């Protein structure tokens, strides 16, 4: 368990060193220190660990005092004192001790799973923030160009070089871009508020407009790490817990032992000595062992189901990731060979293309730039989701 945690921490630090800027590390630290979900999960883990350490002691000893009035008075009164301690069959305490270790491990694993989800969500929000920063900058550049075009078209309209249709097209282009720009600003604010919630109210401005480089993910290594990750370990510990509970149920069905001190006294005589007793297991806990066995079988089936479904989901996500890589490469290549907006503007000003052709080609180029940014965001978000096993 500790070796796995050390390996996980080392790999996580390696990923952060090569893939994330200082700003990203600052965000992760704020999340780890202040995220409310993590704080609740941390306290829940501590409570579960404390609860796991209780319940493995014998029941409290019993003390009985009997004062019996004699009749006739001449025989005197009788005083009985009984001190008795009952204990389970000794193997029950050994099984409970092992159960305590299993439940402590489970509590730690449950916290790790919450931590993974929270950090993964924080990284994806950061990726989205960078994407929105990129869109904001791109739309702002596009808007400035559209405003210049509209100004030039207005002058051409006054000179009679273009008609009202072209001017209306220029106006429509400006209005459309302004609307998209305002929508992106709203999305930026909403994403900022989501990040603020992740950091427990600690504000951190994210100005990056460059995505981190994608990480090469090896399918075999990733699948192996998930098979040994906290999720799989938690299901394995659940199976171990049910197996240990089955053994405990058998031990609790064995006879219980009691021992004590007994005293009986009357005015002229007194009797003192020890008592020893043993329970006869007839009716109590008759179905406990069968129930525990059934729960063990169920936990084994859940473990098998979890491993199968997890591997299937990871393979699907890896396939989706590869598809996004191919889309990004093809679109980058296509955009690299396509005329840029500056070249289109120069061609329009020199008369090589009409205003309508400029509107069409610039809009087509711009939409594909947006599509490329979206593909990159989806790629990195999916990558962050897959790599949460190392957070």
C-alpha positions in Angstrom: 0.0 0.0 0.0 2.7 2.5 1.0 4.8 1.5 -2.0 1.8 2.3 -4.3 1.3 5.7 -2.6 5.0 6.5 -3.0 4.9 5.5 -6.7 1.7 7.5 -7.2 3.2 10.6 -5.6 6.4 10.4 -7.6 4.6 10.1 -10.9 2.3 12.9 -10.0 5.2 15.2 -9.3 6.8 14.1 -12.5 3.7 15.0 -14.5 3.4 18.4 -12.8 7.1 19.2 -13.5 6.8 18.7 -17.2 3.2 19.4 -18.0 2.0 22.2 -15.7 3.2 25.8 -15.1 3.8 27.4 -11.7 0.3 28.8 -12.0 -1.2 25.3 -12.3 0.8 24.1 -9.2 -0.5 27.1 -7.3 -4.1 26.2 -8.2 -3.6 22.6 -7.1 -2.1 23.8 -3.8 -5.1 26.1 -3.2 -7.5 23.3 -3.9 -5.7 20.8 -1.6 -5.6 23.3 1.2 -9.1 24.9 0.9 -11.5 22.8 -1.1 -14.5 22.1 1.1 -15.3 18.7 -0.4 -11.7 17.6 0.4 -12.0 19.0 3.9 -15.2 17.1 4.5 -13.7 13.9 3.0 -10.6 14.3 5.2 -12.7 14.6 8.3 -14.9 11.7 7.2 -11.7 9.6 6.8 -10.5 10.5 10.3 -13.9 9.6 11.8 -13.9 6.3 9.9 -10.4 5.5 11.1 -11.4 6.3 14.8 -14.5 4.2 14.4 -12.5 1.3 13.0 -10.4 1.2 16.1 -13.3 0.7 18.5 -15.3 -2.3 19.4 -12.5 -4.8 20.0 -12.6 -4.9 23.8 -14.5 -7.3 26.1 -17.9 -6.0 27.5 -17.8 -4.1 30.7 -17.7 -6.3 33.9 -20.9 -6.8 35.8 -21.3 -6.2 39.5 -24.3 -7.5 41.4 -25.2 -6.9 45.1 -28.0 -8.9 46.7 -29.3 -8.1 50.2 -31.9 -10.7 51.4 -33.9 -10.2 54.5 -34.2 -13.3 56.7 -37.5 -14.7 57.9 -37.7 -15.6 60.8 -35.5 -12.8 62.0 -33.3 -15.2 64.0 -31.6 -16.5 60.9 -30.3 -13.1 60.0 -29.9 -11.3 56.7 -28.1 -12.7 53.7 -25.6 -10.7 51.5 -24.6 -11.9 48.0 -21.9 -10.2 45.9 -21.2 -11.2 42.3 -18.5 -9.8 40.0 -18.5 -11.3 36.6 -16.6 -10.8 33.3 -17.6 -12.3 29.9 -15.3 -12.6 26.9 -15.8 -13.8 23.4 -13.9 -16.8 22.0 -10.3 -15.6 21.7 -10.1 -15.9 17.9 -12.9 -13.2 17.6 -10.5 -10.5 18.9 -7.8 -11.5 16.4 -10.4 -11.2 13.5 -11.6 -7.8 14.8 -8.0 -6.5 15.0 -7.5 -7.5 11.3 -10.9 -5.9 10.5 -9.7 -2.7 12.1 -6.7 -2.5 9.8 -8.8 -3.2 6.7 -11.3 -0.5 7.6 -8.6 2.0 8.2 -7.1 1.3 4.8 -10.6 1.6 3.3 -11.0 5.0 4.8 -7.7 6.2 3.4 -8.6 4.9 -0.1 -12.0 6.5 0.0 -10.3 9.9 0.7 -7.8 9.3 -2.1 -10.7 8.7 -4.6 -12.4 12.0 -3.6 -9.0 13.7 -3.9 -8.5 12.4 -7.4 -12.0 13.6 -8.5 -11.6 17.0 -7.0 -8.1 17.6 -8.5 -9.2 16.2 -11.9 -12.2 18.6 -11.9 -9.9 21.5 -10.9 -7.5 20.7 -13.8 -10.3 20.5 -16.2 -11.7 23.9 -15.1 -8.2 25.3 -15.6 -8.1 23.9 -19.1 -11.5 25.4 -19.8 -10.3 28.7 -18.5 -7.3 28.7 -20.8 -9.6 27.7 -23.7 -11.9 30.6 -22.9 -8.9 33.0 -22.7 -7.9 31.8 -26.1 -11.4 32.3 -27.5 -11.6 35.8 -25.9 -8.3 36.8 -27.5 -9.3 35.3 -30.9 -12.7 36.9 -30.9 -11.2 40.3 -29.9 -8.8 40.2 -32.8 -11.6 39.1 -35.1 -13.8 41.9 -33.8 -11.1 44.6 -34.4 -10.7 43.4 -37.9 -14.5 43.3 -38.5 -14.8 46.9 -37.1 -12.0 48.1 -39.5 -13.8 46.3 -42.4 -17.1 47.9 -41.5 -15.4 51.3 -41.3 -13.9 50.8 -44.8 -17.2 49.6 -46.2 -19.0 52.6 -44.8 -16.5 54.9 -46.6 -16.9 52.9 -49.8 -20.7 53.1 -49.4 -20.5 56.9 -49.2 -18.3 56.9 -52.3 -20.8 54.7 -54.1 -18.2 51.8 -54.6 -20.4 49.2 -52.8 -24.1 48.8 -52.2 -26.2 48.7 -49.0 -26.1 44.9 -49.1 -22.3 44.8 -48.5 -22.6 47.3 -45.7 -25.4 45.3 -44.0 -23.1 42.2 -44.3 -20.3 44.0 -42.6 -22.7 45.1 -39.8 -24.1 41.6 -39.4 -20.5 40.2 -39.1 -19.7 42.8 -36.3 -22.9 42.1 -34.5 -22.4 38.3 -34.6 -18.8 38.6 -33.3 -19.8 41.0 -30.6 -22.5 38.5 -29.5 -20.0 35.6 -29.3 -17.5 37.8 -27.5 -20.0 38.7 -24.8 -21.0 35.1 -24.5 -17.4 34.1 -23.9 -17.0 36.8 -21.3 -20.0 35.4 -19.5 -18.5 31.9 -19.7 -15.2 33.2 -18.3 -17.0 34.7 -15.3 -18.9 31.5 -14.7 -15.8 29.4 -15.0 -14.0 31.8 -12.6 -16.8 31.3 -10.1 -16.5 27.5 -10.4 -12.8 27.7 -9.8 -13.4 30.0 -6.8 -15.7 27.2 -5.4 -12.9 24.6 -6.0 -10.4 26.7 -4.1 -12.7 27.4 -1.1 -13.1 31.1 -2.0 -9.4 31.8 -2.6 -9.2 33.7 -5.9 -6.5 32.9 -8.4 -6.5 34.7 -11.7 -5.7 32.4 -14.7 -4.3 34.4 -17.6 -2.7 31.6 -19.6 -3.5 31.4 -23.2 -1.3 28.4 -24.0 -2.3 24.8 -23.3 0.2 22.5 -21.7 1.7 19.9 -24.0 -0.2 16.6 -24.2 1.4 13.7 -22.3 2.2 10.4 -24.0 0.0 7.8 -22.4 0.9 4.2 -22.7 -2.2 2.0 -22.7 -0.7 -1.0 -21.0 0.9 1.0 -18.2 -2.2 3.1 -17.6 -4.4 -0.1 -17.4 -1.9 -1.7 -15.0 -1.9 1.4 -12.8 -5.7 1.5 -12.7 -5.8 -2.2 -11.8 -3.6 -1.4 -8.8 -5.2 2.1 -8.1 -7.3 3.2 -5.2 -10.6 2.3 -6.9 -9.5 -1.3 -7.4 -7.8 -1.5 -4.0 -11.0 -0.2 -2.4 -13.1 -3.0 -4.0 -10.4 -5.5 -3.0 -10.4 -4.3 0.6 -14.2 -4.6 0.6 -13.8 -8.2 -0.4 -11.2 -8.7 2.3 -13.5 -7.1 4.8 -16.3 -9.5 3.9 -14.0 -12.4 4.2 -12.8 -11.4 7.6 -16.4 -10.7 8.7 -17.2 -14.3 7.7 -14.4 -15.6 9.9 -15.5 -13.3 12.7 -19.1 -14.6 12.4 -17.8 -18.1 12.9 -15.8 -17.1 16.0 -18.8 -15.2 17.5 -20.9 -18.3 17.1 -18.5 -20.3 19.3 -19.1 -20.5 23.1 -18.5 -17.4 25.1 -16.6 -17.7 28.4 -17.4 -15.9 31.7 -15.5 -15.9 35.0 -16.1 -14.0 38.2 -16.0 -13.7 42.0 -19.0 -14.8 44.2 -19.6 -14.1 47.8 -22.5 -15.3 50.0 -22.6 -14.3 53.7 -25.0 -14.7 56.6 -24.3 -13.6 60.2 -22.8 -17.0 61.2 -21.4 -18.3 57.9 -19.8 -17.0 54.8 -19.0 -18.5 51.4 -16.5 -17.0 48.9 -15.1 -18.3 45.7 -14.9 -18.1 41.9 -17.4 -18.8 39.1 -16.7 -20.0 35.6 -19.4 -20.2 32.9 -19.7 -21.0 29.2 -22.5 -20.2 26.8 -24.2 -22.8 24.7 -24.5 -21.5 21.0 -28.0 -22.6 20.1 -30.2 -19.7 18.8 -28.1 -16.5 18.8 -26.5 -15.6 15.5 -27.8 -18.7 13.7 -28.0 -16.8 10.3 -24.9 -14.6 10.8 -22.4 -16.9 9.1 -24.7 -17.6 6.1 -25.3 -13.9 5.7 -21.6 -13.1 5.9 -20.8 -15.8 3.3 -23.4 -14.4 0.9 -21.9 -10.9 1.4 -18.5 -12.3 0.6 -19.7 -13.8 -2.7 -21.4 -10.5 -3.6 -18.2 -8.5 -2.9 -16.1 -10.9 -5.1 -18.7 -10.4 -8.0 -18.5 -6.6 -7.5 -14.7 -6.6 -7.7 -14.8 -8.6 -10.9 -17.5 -6.3 -12.4 -15.6 -3.2 -11.4 -12.3 -4.3 -13.0 -14.1 -5.3 -16.2 -16.1 -2.1 -16.5 -13.2 0.1 -15.6 -10.9 -1.4 -18.2 -13.7 -1.1 -20.8 -14.2 2.6 -20.0 -10.5 3.4 -20.1 -10.1 1.7 -23.5 -13.0 3.7 -24.8 -11.5 7.0 -23.5 -8.1 6.1 -24.9 -9.7 5.5 -28.3 -11.5 8.8 -28.0 -8.2 10.4 -27.1 -6.5 9.0 -30.1 -9.3 10.2 -32.4 -8.9 13.7 -30.9 -5.1 13.6 -31.6 -5.8 12.8 -35.2 -8.4 15.5 -35.6 -6.0 18.1 -34.1 -3.1 17.1 -36.4 -5.3 17.2 -39.5 -6.9 20.5 -38.6 -3.5 22.1 -37.8 -2.2 20.9 -41.1 -5.2 22.2 -43.0 -5.1 25.6 -41.2 -1.4 25.9 -41.9 -2.0 25.6 -45.6 -5.0 27.9 -45.6 -4.8 31.6 -46.2 -4.7 33.6 -43.0 -7.1 36.4 -42.2 -4.4 39.0 -42.9 -3.8 37.6 -46.4 -7.6 37.5 -47.0 -7.8 41.1 -45.9 -4.9 42.1 -48.3 -6.6 40.2 -51.1 -9.9 42.0 -50.6 -8.2 45.4 -50.4 -6.3 44.8 -53.6 -9.4 43.6 -55.3 -8.4 40.0 -55.8 -11.5 38.8 -54.0 -14.9 40.4 -53.4 -16.3 41.6 -50.1 -18.7 38.6 -50.1 -15.9 36.2 -50.7 -13.9 37.7 -47.9 -16.9 37.3 -45.5 -17.3 33.7 -46.5 -13.6 32.7 -46.4 -12.8 34.6 -43.2 -15.8 33.1 -41.4 -14.8 29.6 -42.6 -11.2 30.1 -41.4 -12.3 31.5 -38.1 -14.8 28.7 -37.4 -12.0 26.1 -38.0 -9.7 28.0 -35.7 -12.4 27.7 -33.0 -12.9 24.0 -33.8 -9.2 23.4 -33.4 -9.2 25.1 -30.0 -12.2 23.1 -28.9 -10.5 19.8 -30.0 -7.4 20.7 -28.0 -9.5 21.5 -24.9 -11.4 18.2 -25.2 -8.2 16.3 -25.7 -6.5 17.8 -22.6 -9.7 17.5 -20.5 -10.0 13.8 -21.4 -6.3 13.4 -20.7 -6.7 15.0 -17.2 -9.6 12.6 -16.5 -7.5 9.6 -17.5 -4.5 10.7 -15.5 -6.4 11.3 -12.3 -5.1 8.0 -11.1 -1.8 9.8 -10.4 -3.2 12.8 -8.6 
